[in-house]
């Protein structure tokens, strides 16, 4: 199933097969991230989420449909991903990520969480083990992506300095979610393959309503 991109990544397909990725969140970002990474060739995946599929999720959470309403997100995601790539080894964790969580030994963590409190917990867990974190956030027509390598640059907590307020409206334009998640997977692939430029030290900010794509340098 990898024939259409194996030549593009011919120097690192084996690295992708052998890598272990931790995906935090099986919501909007997580659904697209998970769908893409199993299609690219990642076989070893940890997934944590404690949610169930709700009707408003269906506007952007592309792994689910109406038959999945009321079901565990990680259970449904696991079934759907196995149908895409039967060789994927998916370990699902049906719980909320908190300060007591022990992060397993993985190569990269992808932040697909919705709340900033849990994002900052994930940031702290990754910093302790110096595991690269591909962070993203979305809201309305806007999204942002950055990669934290924990090699001297700011942590996520330092970037936001506690100034972020949760978006209680949760209004999200579906294409914003899909595009932002695709950029996260691109970052993951470039880190594993040691290929191209990653967003370490800068944030890519996108606004689909205005067609703005801007970089914010962090150091």
Long-range contacts (C-beta under 8 A, 24 or more apart in sequence): 1-39, 1-85, 2-40, 2-41, 5-40, 9-40, 9-41, 9-189, 9-193, 9-195, 11-193, 11-195, 12-192, 12-193, 12-194, 12-195, 13-41, 15-192, 15-193, 16-40, 16-41, 16-42, 16-189, 16-192, 16-193, 17-41, 17-42, 17-43, 18-43, 18-44, 19-44, 19-107, 19-108, 19-192, 20-44, 20-45, 20-46, 20-104, 20-105, 20-106, 20-107, 21-45, 21-46, 21-106, 21-107, 21-108, 21-109, 21-110, 21-188, 22-46, 22-48, 22-103, 22-104, 22-106, 22-108, 22-109, 22-110, 22-131, 23-47, 23-48, 23-109, 23-110, 23-112, 24-48, 24-49, 24-97, 24-109, 24-110, 24-111, 24-112, 24-113, 24-118, 24-122, 25-49, 25-111, 25-112, 25-113, 25-114, 26-51, 26-61, 26-63, 26-73, 26-74, 26-77, 26-112, 27-51, 27-57, 27-60, 27-61, 27-73, 27-112, 27-113, 27-114, 28-57, 28-60, 28-61, 28-112, 28-114, 28-138, 28-172, 28-174, 28-177, 28-181, 29-111, 29-112, 29-136, 29-138, 29-177, 29-180, 29-181, 29-184, 30-61, 30-77, 30-112, 30-181, 31-60, 31-61, 31-62, 31-63, 31-64, 31-77, 31-181, 32-62, 32-177, 32-178, 32-181, 32-182, 32-185, 33-110, 33-112, 33-181, 33-184, 33-185, 34-63, 34-77, 34-81, 35-62, 35-63, 35-80, 35-81, 35-84, 36-181, 36-182, 36-185, 37-185, 37-188, 38-81, 38-84, 38-85, 38-88, 39-84, 39-85, 40-185, 40-189, 42-88, 43-85, 43-87, 43-88, 43-89, 44-88, 44-89, 45-81, 45-88, 45-89, 45-90, 45-91, 46-90, 46-91, 46-93, 46-104, 46-106, 47-74, 47-77, 47-78, 47-90, 47-91, 47-92, 47-93, 48-74, 48-92, 48-93, 48-95, 48-97, 48-101, 49-73, 49-74, 49-77, 49-93, 49-94, 50-94, 50-95, 50-96, 56-170, 59-172, 59-174, 60-172, 60-174, 60-177, 60-178, 62-178, 97-121, 97-122, 99-124, 101-125, 103-128, 103-129, 103-131, 106-131, 107-131, 107-132, 107-192, 108-132, 108-133, 108-134, 108-188, 108-191, 108-192, 109-133, 109-134, 110-134, 110-184, 110-185, 110-188, 111-135, 111-136, 111-184, 112-136, 112-181, 112-184, 115-166, 116-160, 116-164, 116-166, 119-156, 120-156, 120-157, 120-160, 123-148, 123-155, 123-156, 123-157, 124-155, 124-157, 126-150, 127-155, 132-191, 134-184, 134-187, 134-188, 134-191, 136-180, 136-181, 136-183, 136-184, 137-180, 138-172, 138-176, 138-177, 138-180, 139-167, 139-171, 139-172, 140-171, 140-172, 140-173, 140-176, 141-173, 141-176, 141-207, 141-208, 141-209, 141-210, 142-176, 142-205, 142-206, 142-207, 142-208, 143-176, 143-177, 143-179, 143-180, 143-183, 143-205, 143-206, 144-180, 144-203, 144-204, 144-205, 144-206, 145-180, 145-183, 145-184, 145-187, 145-199, 145-203, 145-204, 146-199, 146-200, 146-202, 146-203, 146-204, 146-218, 147-187, 147-191, 147-198, 147-199, 147-200, 148-200, 149-200, 151-200, 152-219, 153-200, 153-201, 153-218, 153-219, 154-218, 154-219, 159-203, 159-218, 173-208, 173-209, 175-208, 176-206, 176-208, 179-206, 179-208, 180-206
